[in-house]
Protein backbone atom coordinates (compact mmCIF):
# COMPACT_ATOMS: atom_id res chain seq x y z
CA UNK A 1 0.00 0.00 0.00
CA UNK A 2 2.87 2.31 0.86
CA UNK A 3 4.41 1.74 -2.60
CA UNK A 4 1.12 2.60 -4.25
CA UNK A 5 0.81 5.87 -2.31
CA UNK A 6 4.42 6.79 -3.12
CA UNK A 7 3.82 6.04 -6.79
CA UNK A 8 0.65 8.16 -6.86
CA UNK A 9 2.37 11.04 -5.07
CA UNK A 10 5.33 10.98 -7.46
CA UNK A 11 2.95 10.91 -10.43
CA UNK A 12 1.11 13.97 -9.13
CA UNK A 13 4.43 15.70 -8.51
CA UNK A 14 5.51 15.06 -12.10
CA UNK A 15 2.16 16.15 -13.52
CA UNK A 16 2.15 19.38 -11.54
CA UNK A 17 5.14 20.64 -13.51
CA UNK A 18 3.48 20.14 -16.90
CA UNK A 19 1.08 23.07 -16.56
CA UNK A 20 3.96 25.55 -16.56
CA UNK A 21 5.15 24.24 -19.93
CA UNK A 22 1.98 25.35 -21.76
CA UNK A 23 2.67 27.81 -24.59
CA UNK A 24 1.48 31.39 -24.26
CA UNK A 25 -1.71 32.41 -26.05
CA UNK A 26 -1.28 33.47 -29.69
CA UNK A 27 -0.60 37.04 -30.68
CA UNK A 28 -3.02 38.96 -32.92
CA UNK A 29 -2.31 38.55 -36.63
CA UNK A 30 -1.98 42.26 -37.29
CA UNK A 31 1.02 42.55 -34.94
CA UNK A 32 -0.67 45.13 -32.74
CA UNK A 33 -0.55 43.07 -29.54
CA UNK A 34 2.23 43.12 -26.97
CA UNK A 35 5.66 42.07 -28.13
CA UNK A 36 7.14 38.87 -26.76
CA UNK A 37 10.67 40.06 -27.54
CA UNK A 38 10.39 42.98 -25.10
CA UNK A 39 12.21 42.40 -21.82
CA UNK A 40 10.16 42.53 -18.67
CA UNK A 41 7.36 40.58 -17.08
CA UNK A 42 5.41 38.10 -19.20
CA UNK A 43 2.47 39.59 -21.08
CA UNK A 44 -1.14 38.64 -20.48
CA UNK A 45 -4.54 39.12 -22.02
CA UNK A 46 -4.90 42.31 -19.96
CA UNK A 47 -2.24 43.85 -22.22
CA UNK A 48 -4.49 43.29 -25.21
CA UNK A 49 -7.41 44.99 -23.49
CA UNK A 50 -5.53 48.21 -22.83
CA UNK A 51 -7.15 51.35 -24.32
CA UNK A 52 -4.23 52.00 -26.67
CA UNK A 53 -4.80 48.66 -28.38
CA UNK A 54 -8.56 49.16 -28.77
CA UNK A 55 -8.19 51.96 -31.29
CA UNK A 56 -10.24 52.51 -34.46
CA UNK A 57 -7.67 50.48 -36.37
CA UNK A 58 -7.95 47.63 -33.86
CA UNK A 59 -10.12 44.53 -33.93
CA UNK A 60 -13.71 44.54 -35.13
CA UNK A 61 -16.21 44.47 -32.26
CA UNK A 62 -18.31 41.34 -31.91
CA UNK A 63 -22.02 41.80 -32.53
CA UNK A 64 -24.60 39.45 -31.02
CA UNK A 65 -26.32 37.00 -33.34
CA UNK A 66 -29.99 37.68 -33.96
CA UNK A 67 -32.33 35.30 -32.18
CA UNK A 68 -34.63 34.85 -35.16
CA UNK A 69 -33.39 34.29 -38.69
CA UNK A 70 -34.51 36.49 -41.53
CA UNK A 71 -38.06 35.73 -42.65
CA UNK A 72 -37.13 34.82 -46.21
CA UNK A 73 -33.99 32.82 -45.33
CA UNK A 74 -33.80 29.37 -46.89
CA UNK A 75 -30.54 27.57 -46.13
CA UNK A 76 -29.45 24.10 -45.03
CA UNK A 77 -26.29 22.31 -44.08
CA UNK A 78 -26.73 18.79 -45.42
CA UNK A 79 -24.66 15.71 -44.57
CA UNK A 80 -24.54 12.04 -45.56
CA UNK A 81 -22.90 9.30 -43.49
CA UNK A 82 -22.46 5.60 -44.15
CA UNK A 83 -24.07 3.49 -41.42
CA UNK A 84 -26.75 4.04 -38.81
CA UNK A 85 -25.14 7.08 -37.18
CA UNK A 86 -24.68 10.60 -38.55
CA UNK A 87 -20.91 10.46 -37.95
CA UNK A 88 -18.37 10.12 -39.49
CA UNK A 89 -19.63 12.25 -42.33
CA UNK A 90 -18.95 10.94 -45.83
CA UNK A 91 -20.21 14.08 -47.59
CA UNK A 92 -21.41 17.54 -46.70
CA UNK A 93 -22.94 20.41 -48.67
CA UNK A 94 -24.33 23.87 -48.08
CA UNK A 95 -27.63 24.59 -49.82
CA UNK A 96 -28.96 28.14 -50.04
CA UNK A 97 -32.18 28.83 -51.92
CA UNK A 98 -33.57 32.10 -53.36
CA UNK A 99 -31.40 32.22 -55.43
CA UNK A 100 -30.06 28.63 -55.47
CA UNK A 101 -26.39 28.61 -54.50
CA UNK A 102 -23.89 27.05 -52.11
CA UNK A 103 -21.65 24.02 -52.41
CA UNK A 104 -24.48 21.71 -53.43
CA UNK A 105 -23.80 20.43 -57.00
CA UNK A 106 -27.49 20.54 -58.09
CA UNK A 107 -28.72 23.39 -55.90
CA UNK A 108 -31.60 24.50 -58.14
CA UNK A 109 -33.14 21.00 -58.31
CA UNK A 110 -32.70 20.49 -54.55
CA UNK A 111 -34.34 23.86 -53.83
CA UNK A 112 -37.27 22.97 -56.10
CA UNK A 113 -37.79 19.67 -54.23
CA UNK A 114 -37.71 21.45 -50.87
CA UNK A 115 -40.05 24.19 -52.10
CA UNK A 116 -42.64 21.52 -52.96
CA UNK A 117 -42.66 20.28 -49.33
CA UNK A 118 -42.39 23.66 -47.62
CA UNK A 119 -38.73 23.19 -46.72
CA UNK A 120 -39.37 20.13 -44.52
CA UNK A 121 -37.21 17.18 -45.63
CA UNK A 122 -39.36 14.83 -43.52
CA UNK A 123 -42.24 15.44 -45.96
CA UNK A 124 -40.25 14.17 -48.96
CA UNK A 125 -41.90 10.98 -50.23
CA UNK A 126 -40.56 8.18 -52.43
CA UNK A 127 -41.77 8.04 -55.99
CA UNK A 128 -44.54 5.45 -56.47
CA UNK A 129 -42.55 3.49 -59.05
CA UNK A 130 -39.40 3.24 -56.87
CA UNK A 131 -37.84 -0.23 -56.95
CA UNK A 132 -34.82 -0.94 -54.75
CA UNK A 133 -33.21 -4.18 -53.67
CA UNK A 134 -33.61 -5.34 -50.09
CA UNK A 135 -29.83 -5.13 -49.59
CA UNK A 136 -29.15 -3.51 -46.20
CA UNK A 137 -26.45 -0.86 -46.49
CA UNK A 138 -27.61 1.95 -44.16
CA UNK A 139 -27.08 5.61 -44.96
CA UNK A 140 -27.85 8.38 -42.45
CA UNK A 141 -28.60 11.92 -43.60
CA UNK A 142 -29.00 15.16 -41.67
CA UNK A 143 -30.33 18.57 -42.63
CA UNK A 144 -29.95 21.53 -40.30
CA UNK A 145 -31.02 25.01 -41.22
CA UNK A 146 -33.70 27.63 -41.65
CA UNK A 147 -36.67 27.77 -43.99
CA UNK A 148 -38.78 30.97 -44.01
CA UNK A 149 -37.93 31.81 -40.41
CA UNK A 150 -38.36 28.25 -39.05
CA UNK A 151 -35.47 26.25 -37.64
CA UNK A 152 -35.37 22.74 -39.07
CA UNK A 153 -33.37 19.76 -37.83
CA UNK A 154 -33.84 16.51 -39.75
CA UNK A 155 -32.10 13.17 -39.36
CA UNK A 156 -33.06 9.86 -40.93
CA UNK A 157 -31.44 6.52 -41.66
CA UNK A 158 -32.31 4.86 -44.96
CA UNK A 159 -31.85 1.15 -45.62
CA UNK A 160 -29.58 1.71 -48.63
CA UNK A 161 -28.47 4.46 -51.03
CA UNK A 162 -31.20 3.52 -53.53
CA UNK A 163 -34.00 4.23 -51.07
CA UNK A 164 -32.25 7.50 -50.09
CA UNK A 165 -32.10 8.69 -53.71
CA UNK A 166 -35.64 7.52 -54.43
CA UNK A 167 -37.09 9.33 -51.42
CA UNK A 168 -35.10 12.55 -51.26
CA UNK A 169 -34.31 13.00 -54.95
CA UNK A 170 -31.69 15.68 -55.55
CA UNK A 171 -31.63 17.01 -51.97
CA UNK A 172 -28.90 14.63 -50.76
CA UNK A 173 -27.30 14.03 -54.17
CA UNK A 174 -23.75 15.15 -53.53
N, C-alpha and C positions, 0 to 999 in steps of 0.2 A: 504494500500500500504506500509505503514511504517513497519507493522508486516512482510510482505513478504520480504522486504529488510533486516530486522533484521534476519529473519530466514535463508535467503540465505547467509548472511555474517557469521552467526554462523556455518552454514554447511561448508563453505569454510575454516573457522578457524579450525574446527575439522578435516577436510580432509588434511589440510596442515601438521599436525603432523604425519600422517600415513606413509609418505615417509621415515621418519627417522627410522621406525621400520623394514625396509626391512632387511633380513639377508645378511651377507656378501657373496661374491662369494665363491664357493667351492674351497677347496685346492686341489692340484694335488694328485693323488692316490699314488704316490711313496714317499710321505712325504718330497719331496725336496723343497717345497715352504716355504714361511715365516711361522713362528710359531705364532699361535694366543695367546699362553700362555705367550709369551714374553711381559714384561712390555714396555710401550712406546706408541708412536702414532699408530693409527690403520694402518694396512697394506693396500696396494693397488696393482693393477695389475702391477704398475711400479716395485714393488719388484720382481715380477716373471720375468721381462724382464732384470734384472741385469745380467751382464756378468758372474758372478760366478754361476748363475743358469743354464745358457745356455752352459753347459759343454758337452763333448762327451757322458757322461752318462745321459744327460738330455732328453728332449722330442724329438721325431722324427720330422724332418722338414716336412712341408706340401708341396707336389708337386702339380703343377697344373694338372688338368685333360685334357687329350688330346681332341682336338676339334673333331676329326674324330675317330670313333671306328675302331678296327682292321678289315681288309678286310674280313677275314674268320669268324668273330664273328656271331653267331646265337643264340640269347637269347631273351626271352620274360618274362615279368611279366604279368600274366593272372589273371583276376578277374571275378567273377560272382556275380550279385546282383539281388535280387528279386524286381520286379517292373520296372518302366520305367526310372529310374535314376541309375547311376552307384554306388551310395552310398545309404545306408550302404552295405558294401561288405559282402556277405554270404560265399564266398570262394575265396582263392587266392593261386596261385602256381607259382613257378619259373620254367621255361622250358629252358634248355640249350641244344643245339644240337651240334653234332660233337665233342665228343661222346654224346649221349643222357644222360642227368643227370638233377639234380635239385630236387625240391620237388614235381614235377608232378608225379602222380602215374603210368601213362602209357606213360612215356616220349618218348620211341622209336616209338610207334604208332603215337603220336602227331607230332613228328619230321618228320616222313614219310609223313603224311598228309600235313604238311607245305612245305616240299620239293617239292611235286607235284605241288603246286601253287606258287612256288618261294618265299615263306615266307610271302605272303600277305594274311592274313585271310579274307579279303574282296572278294577274288577270290574263296573261298570255296563254293561249290554248293551242294544243297540237292540231295540226291540220287533220281533217277527217280521213284522208287517204294515207296517213302516215303508216309505214310498215318498217319496223325495226326488228332485228333479231333479239332473242331473249338472252344474249350474252351479257353477263354482269361485269361491267367495267365502270364503276361509279365516277361521276364528275360532279364537283360541287361548285356552284356559281354564287357570287354575291354582287349586289348592286347597292351602293350607298350614295345618296344625293338628295337633290331638291327638285320638285316638280311643281311649278306654279305656287310657290310659297309653302309647300308641304314637305316635311322631311320624310324620306323613304329609306327603309333598310330592308333588304330582301336577301334571303339565303335559301338555297334549295339544292338537294342532291338528286341528280338524275341517274338512272340505271346504267346508261352508256352514252357516248357522244351522239349517237344517232337520235335518241329521244331528246337530248338537249337541243340539237339543231332543229328537229321537227317541232318542238314546242316554242322555243324562243326566237326562231328565225335568225335574222341578222343581228339581234341585240348582243349575243355573246359570240359572234363570229369574228374572232381575232386570234 
